[in-house]
């Protein structure tokens, strides 16, 4: 079968690899109809996660069941399914408490496993034609319809991007009437904005510098903030201040609450230096969030931070450390939530919102391309050129 394989920094090849096969009675095989490229895949592509020669990349598959292991009870051949990025068993100490991203059985000796991800088990990635799905009854989410229908892009985002964006709003406890600032308008930032609005946020700001991403944030109903035009915190405070001034006596005596109630870091360790977006500045976002968040606000850190960056921009970053403005956060009594998305908490409910027509996350997908074009797609996605926001690969074309 064909698969996208890492062969060095910025080098991917489409290669023939051994077919996926049933390895345990609880496995199924998925024939992939869509496989999305994630921003986390770029960390691997760029070599930031070290030497992984021969790794089949990708962790966001949607498809149809091609073969079923003898111990699988709830999944049948030809079922349309999506599976979460994080592989879970469904019965270990962490899974039964809702922490499926920290499964203790899928990667023995560690907490958590994923497809095509260094350090998270030996599972091959999903940018391929066939994928082995372990613990199928726990991982497979059944879907209606047929491959290629008008929900294809909505459903593939249930593998990772939509649950992760929603997870960010859970971490930040976004609720009715809240104001929200999101740093990063990649897929996770955009879907965190979308989820914030679904949850009843009154105002959502999305900070980035890529025009196409900012335009998409506006299409979703958020207020785009281009940090090339000036300090994004000052832009948000100025917009909020204008509205509050027009409201007359409504918020009299609340001058210190002119920021936002909820903040979300949807970038992680590759945050850009606002003074020069060509450079990375890993602590840029947390300092901006500390300034813009209101007293008693809530922060979500949903962007990825690596324990060992193979190409760090400084000594602190080399070890995954940051200079965090703890005194500001402490003085404001800020609640901080962070960590990986426990996909199983959200994907069934989000699926049902899609089926009911209440959610259409697929509107952020910018390109659908043949699997054979993955190397070029990664290059454009990595450089943020030609409007590459969210890319879906199709093994059948």
C-alpha positions as CSV (number, residue, x, y, z in Angstrom):
1,X,0.0,0.0,0.0
2,X,1.0,3.6,-0.5
3,X,2.0,5.8,2.5
4,X,3.6,9.2,3.3
5,X,7.0,8.5,4.9
6,X,9.4,10.8,6.6
7,X,12.9,10.6,5.2
8,X,14.7,13.6,6.8
9,X,14.0,17.2,7.7
10,X,11.5,18.7,5.2
11,X,11.6,15.5,3.2
12,X,8.6,13.2,2.7
13,X,8.2,10.5,0.1
14,X,5.2,8.6,-1.1
15,X,6.3,5.0,-0.8
16,X,5.0,1.4,-1.0
17,X,5.0,-0.1,2.5
18,X,3.8,-3.4,3.9
19,X,0.0,-3.6,4.1
20,X,-1.6,-3.0,7.5
21,X,-3.0,-6.2,8.9
22,X,-5.0,-7.5,11.9
23,X,-2.5,-8.1,14.7
24,X,-4.8,-8.6,17.7
25,X,-8.4,-10.0,17.9
26,X,-9.6,-6.6,19.0
27,X,-8.3,-4.8,15.8
28,X,-10.1,-3.7,12.7
29,X,-8.6,-2.4,9.5
30,X,-9.8,1.0,8.1
31,X,-9.6,1.8,4.4
32,X,-8.9,5.5,4.5
33,X,-11.1,7.9,2.5
34,X,-9.7,11.1,4.0
35,X,-6.6,11.8,6.1
36,X,-6.0,15.4,7.3
37,X,-2.6,17.1,7.8
38,X,-2.2,18.5,11.3
39,X,0.0,21.3,12.5
40,X,1.6,18.7,14.8
41,X,2.6,16.8,11.7
42,X,4.7,19.9,10.8
43,X,6.8,19.5,14.0
44,X,7.8,16.0,12.7
45,X,8.2,17.3,9.1
46,X,10.6,20.0,10.2
47,X,12.7,17.7,12.3
48,X,11.7,19.3,15.6
49,X,10.9,15.9,17.1
50,X,14.3,14.3,16.2
51,X,15.3,11.5,13.8
52,X,12.3,9.4,12.8
53,X,13.5,7.9,9.5
54,X,10.9,5.6,8.0
55,X,8.0,6.9,10.1
56,X,4.6,6.8,8.3
57,X,3.1,10.2,9.3
58,X,-0.4,11.3,10.1
59,X,-3.1,10.8,12.8
60,X,-6.4,12.1,11.5
61,X,-8.1,9.4,9.4
62,X,-11.7,8.8,8.3
63,X,-12.7,5.7,6.4
64,X,-14.6,2.5,6.0
65,X,-14.0,-0.8,7.9
66,X,-12.3,-3.3,5.6
67,X,-11.6,-6.2,8.0
68,X,-12.7,-7.0,11.5
69,X,-10.9,-9.0,14.2
70,X,-12.7,-11.9,15.8
71,X,-13.1,-10.3,19.3
72,X,-14.6,-7.0,18.0
73,X,-18.3,-6.7,19.0
74,X,-19.7,-3.4,17.9
75,X,-18.0,-2.7,14.6
76,X,-18.9,-4.4,11.3
77,X,-17.3,-4.6,7.9
78,X,-18.2,-1.6,5.7
79,X,-19.1,0.6,8.7
80,X,-18.1,4.2,8.1
81,X,-15.9,5.3,11.0
82,X,-13.6,8.0,12.3
83,X,-11.0,7.3,15.0
84,X,-9.4,9.6,17.5
85,X,-5.7,10.6,17.3
86,X,-5.1,9.2,20.8
87,X,-5.5,5.4,20.9
88,X,-7.3,4.2,24.0
89,X,-8.3,0.8,25.5
90,X,-11.5,2.0,27.1
91,X,-10.9,0.0,30.4
92,X,-7.7,1.1,32.1
93,X,-7.5,3.4,35.2
94,X,-7.2,6.5,33.1
95,X,-9.7,5.6,30.3
96,X,-12.5,4.8,32.7
97,X,-12.1,8.3,34.3
98,X,-12.3,10.0,31.0
99,X,-8.6,10.5,30.3
100,X,-8.4,8.6,27.1
101,X,-5.3,10.6,25.9
102,X,-3.4,9.0,28.8
103,X,-4.3,5.4,28.2
104,X,-2.1,3.0,30.1
105,X,-2.7,-0.1,27.9
106,X,-2.1,1.2,24.3
107,X,1.6,2.2,25.0
108,X,2.7,0.0,28.0
109,X,5.2,1.8,30.3
110,X,3.9,5.2,29.3
111,X,0.6,7.2,29.4
112,X,-0.9,7.8,26.0
113,X,-0.5,6.6,22.4
114,X,-1.2,8.0,19.0
115,X,-0.9,7.1,15.3
116,X,2.3,8.2,13.6
117,X,3.7,10.2,16.5
118,X,7.2,9.8,18.0
119,X,7.3,8.7,21.6
120,X,3.7,7.6,21.6
121,X,3.9,3.9,20.7
122,X,4.8,2.0,17.6
123,X,1.6,2.6,15.6
124,X,2.0,3.6,12.0
125,X,0.5,6.8,10.8
126,X,-2.7,7.4,8.9
127,X,-1.6,9.2,5.7
128,X,-1.9,5.9,3.9
129,X,-4.4,3.6,2.3
130,X,-5.0,1.1,5.2
131,X,-4.7,1.7,8.9
132,X,-4.8,-0.8,11.7
133,X,-7.1,0.3,14.5
134,X,-6.4,-1.3,17.9
135,X,-9.0,-1.7,20.6
136,X,-11.6,-1.1,17.9
137,X,-14.7,-1.1,20.1
138,X,-13.3,1.7,22.1
139,X,-11.8,3.8,19.3
140,X,-14.2,3.5,16.3
141,X,-16.9,6.1,16.1
142,X,-19.6,5.0,13.7
143,X,-20.9,7.6,11.2
144,X,-23.8,7.8,8.7
145,X,-23.6,8.4,5.0
146,X,-21.2,7.4,2.3
147,X,-17.5,8.3,1.6
148,X,-17.3,11.5,-0.4
149,X,-20.6,12.9,0.7
150,X,-21.1,16.5,1.9
151,X,-20.1,15.6,5.5
152,X,-16.8,14.0,4.6
153,X,-14.7,17.1,5.7
154,X,-16.8,17.6,8.8
155,X,-16.4,14.0,9.9
156,X,-12.6,13.8,9.2
157,X,-12.1,16.7,11.6
158,X,-13.6,14.6,14.4
159,X,-10.3,12.6,14.4
160,X,-8.5,15.5,16.1
161,X,-9.0,19.1,15.1
162,X,-12.7,19.7,16.1
163,X,-12.4,17.8,19.5
164,X,-9.1,19.6,20.2
165,X,-10.6,23.0,19.5
166,X,-13.6,22.1,21.7
167,X,-11.2,20.8,24.4
168,X,-9.5,24.2,24.4
169,X,-12.8,25.9,25.2
170,X,-13.4,23.3,28.0
171,X,-10.0,24.1,29.5
172,X,-10.9,27.8,29.4
173,X,-14.4,27.1,30.7
174,X,-15.9,29.2,27.9
175,X,-19.6,29.9,28.8
176,X,-22.5,32.1,27.8
177,X,-21.6,35.8,27.4
178,X,-17.8,35.3,27.8
179,X,-15.2,37.3,25.9
180,X,-12.5,35.1,24.4
181,X,-9.0,35.8,23.0
182,X,-7.4,33.0,20.9
183,X,-3.8,33.2,19.8
184,X,-3.2,31.3,16.6
185,X,-5.6,30.9,13.6
186,X,-4.5,27.4,12.5
187,X,-7.1,24.7,12.5
188,X,-7.2,24.4,16.3
189,X,-7.4,28.1,16.8
190,X,-10.2,28.5,14.2
191,X,-12.2,25.6,15.7
192,X,-11.6,26.9,19.2
193,X,-13.2,30.2,18.0
194,X,-16.0,28.2,16.3
195,X,-16.6,26.2,19.5
196,X,-16.5,29.3,21.7
197,X,-19.3,30.8,19.6
198,X,-21.3,27.5,19.7
199,X,-21.0,27.7,23.5
200,X,-22.4,31.2,23.6
201,X,-19.4,33.5,23.8
202,X,-20.4,37.1,23.2
203,X,-17.1,38.1,21.6
204,X,-14.2,36.1,20.2
205,X,-10.9,37.6,19.0
206,X,-8.4,35.6,17.0
207,X,-4.8,36.7,16.7
208,X,-2.6,35.8,13.8
209,X,-0.7,37.3,10.9
210,X,-1.6,35.1,7.9
211,X,-4.2,37.0,5.8
212,X,-6.1,33.8,4.7
213,X,-6.4,32.5,8.3
214,X,-7.6,35.9,9.6
215,X,-10.2,36.0,6.8
216,X,-11.4,32.6,7.8
217,X,-11.7,33.6,11.4
218,X,-13.9,36.5,10.3
219,X,-16.0,34.1,8.2
220,X,-16.6,32.0,11.3
221,X,-17.9,35.0,13.2
222,X,-14.8,36.0,15.2
223,X,-13.0,39.3,15.2
224,X,-9.6,38.9,13.4
225,X,-6.6,40.6,15.0
226,X,-3.5,41.1,12.7
227,X,-0.5,41.5,15.0
228,X,1.5,43.0,12.0
229,X,-0.7,46.1,12.6
230,X,0.4,46.5,16.2
231,X,0.3,45.0,19.6
232,X,-2.6,42.5,19.6
233,X,-3.3,43.1,23.3
234,X,-3.7,46.8,22.7
235,X,-5.9,46.1,19.6
236,X,-8.2,43.9,21.7
237,X,-8.4,46.4,24.6
238,X,-9.1,49.2,22.2
239,X,-11.9,47.3,20.5
240,X,-13.4,46.3,23.8
241,X,-13.0,49.8,25.2
242,X,-14.8,51.3,22.2
243,X,-17.8,49.0,22.7
244,X,-17.9,49.6,26.4
245,X,-17.8,53.4,26.0
246,X,-20.7,53.2,23.5
247,X,-22.7,51.2,26.1
248,X,-22.8,54.2,28.5
249,X,-23.3,53.3,32.1
250,X,-23.6,49.6,31.5
251,X,-20.2,48.7,32.9
252,X,-19.6,51.6,35.2
253,X,-16.9,50.9,37.7
254,X,-15.5,47.9,35.8
255,X,-12.6,49.6,34.1
256,X,-10.2,46.9,35.3
257,X,-12.3,44.3,33.4
258,X,-11.6,45.7,29.9
259,X,-9.8,42.6,28.8
260,X,-11.2,39.1,28.1
261,X,-12.6,36.5,30.4
262,X,-11.0,33.5,28.6
263,X,-7.7,33.2,26.7
264,X,-6.5,30.3,24.6
265,X,-3.0,29.5,23.3
266,X,-3.6,27.5,20.1
267,X,0.1,27.8,18.9
268,X,2.4,26.2,21.5
269,X,6.2,26.2,21.3
270,X,6.4,27.7,17.8
271,X,4.9,31.0,18.7
272,X,6.1,33.9,16.5
273,X,8.0,37.0,17.7
274,X,5.6,39.8,17.0
275,X,8.6,42.1,16.2
276,X,9.8,39.7,13.5
277,X,7.4,36.9,12.5
278,X,10.2,35.1,10.8
279,X,11.6,34.3,14.3
280,X,10.2,32.0,17.0
281,X,9.6,33.3,20.5
282,X,8.1,30.5,22.5
283,X,7.0,32.7,25.5
284,X,5.4,35.4,23.4
285,X,1.8,34.1,23.7
286,X,1.8,33.5,27.4
287,X,3.0,37.0,28.1
288,X,0.3,38.5,25.8
289,X,-2.4,36.3,27.4
290,X,-1.3,37.4,30.9
291,X,-1.8,41.0,29.8
292,X,-5.1,40.6,28.1
293,X,-6.9,38.3,30.6
294,X,-9.2,39.8,33.1
295,X,-8.8,39.2,36.9
296,X,-10.3,35.8,37.8
297,X,-10.1,34.8,34.1
298,X,-9.3,31.3,32.7
299,X,-6.5,30.3,30.3
300,X,-6.2,27.2,28.1
301,X,-2.9,26.0,26.8
302,X,-3.8,23.8,23.9
303,X,-0.8,24.3,21.7
304,X,1.9,21.6,21.8
305,X,5.1,22.0,23.9
306,X,7.8,19.5,23.3
307,X,9.9,18.0,26.2
308,X,13.0,18.1,23.9
309,X,13.0,20.4,20.9
310,X,15.6,19.2,18.4
311,X,16.0,22.7,17.0
312,X,15.5,25.0,20.0
313,X,15.6,28.8,19.7
314,X,17.2,29.1,23.2
315,X,18.5,27.2,26.2
316,X,15.1,27.3,28.0
317,X,13.3,26.1,24.9
318,X,15.7,23.2,24.5
319,X,14.2,21.6,27.5
320,X,10.6,22.7,26.9
321,X,10.8,25.5,29.5
322,X,9.4,29.0,29.3
323,X,9.7,32.2,31.2
324,X,6.2,32.5,32.4
325,X,4.8,35.7,34.1
326,X,3.6,33.9,37.2
327,X,3.4,37.0,39.3
328,X,0.9,38.6,36.9
329,X,-1.2,35.4,36.6
330,X,-1.1,35.0,40.4
331,X,-2.1,38.6,41.1
332,X,-5.1,38.2,38.7
333,X,-6.1,34.8,40.2
334,X,-6.0,33.1,36.9
335,X,-7.1,29.5,36.4
336,X,-5.0,27.6,33.9
337,X,-5.9,24.4,32.1
338,X,-3.6,22.6,29.7
339,X,-2.9,19.3,28.1
340,X,-3.8,16.9,25.4
341,X,-7.3,16.4,24.1
342,X,-9.2,13.5,25.7
343,X,-11.0,12.9,22.4
344,X,-13.5,10.4,23.7
345,X,-15.1,12.9,25.9
346,X,-16.3,15.0,23.0
347,X,-16.3,13.2,19.7
348,X,-19.7,11.5,20.0
349,X,-21.5,14.7,21.0
350,X,-19.7,16.7,18.3
351,X,-20.6,14.0,15.7
352,X,-24.3,14.4,16.7
353,X,-24.1,18.2,16.3
354,X,-22.7,17.7,12.8
355,X,-25.5,15.2,11.9
356,X,-28.1,17.6,13.3
357,X,-26.7,20.5,11.2
358,X,-25.7,22.5,14.2
359,X,-22.0,22.3,13.5
360,X,-20.0,22.4,10.2
361,X,-16.3,22.4,11.1
362,X,-15.4,21.3,7.6
363,X,-15.7,24.9,6.4
364,X,-12.1,25.4,7.5
365,X,-10.8,22.9,5.0
366,X,-9.0,24.8,2.3
367,X,-7.6,22.0,0.1
368,X,-8.4,18.4,-0.8
369,X,-5.5,16.7,-2.6
370,X,-4.4,13.3,-3.8
371,X,-2.2,11.4,-1.3
372,X,0.6,11.6,-4.0
373,X,0.7,15.4,-3.5
374,X,1.5,15.2,0.2
375,X,5.1,16.3,-0.1
376,X,4.1,19.5,-1.9
377,X,1.1,20.0,0.4
378,X,3.4,19.8,3.4
379,X,5.8,22.3,1.9
380,X,3.0,24.9,1.3
381,X,1.3,24.2,4.6
382,X,4.6,24.7,6.4
383,X,5.3,28.0,4.8
384,X,1.6,29.1,5.1
385,X,1.4,29.9,1.3
386,X,-1.4,29.8,-1.2
387,X,-4.1,29.8,1.5
388,X,-3.2,26.4,2.9
389,X,-5.2,26.4,6.2
390,X,-6.4,22.8,6.5
391,X,-5.4,20.1,4.0
392,X,-7.2,16.8,3.5
393,X,-5.5,14.0,1.6
394,X,-7.5,11.5,-0.5
395,X,-5.8,8.1,-1.1
396,X,-8.3,7.2,-3.8
397,X,-7.4,10.1,-6.3
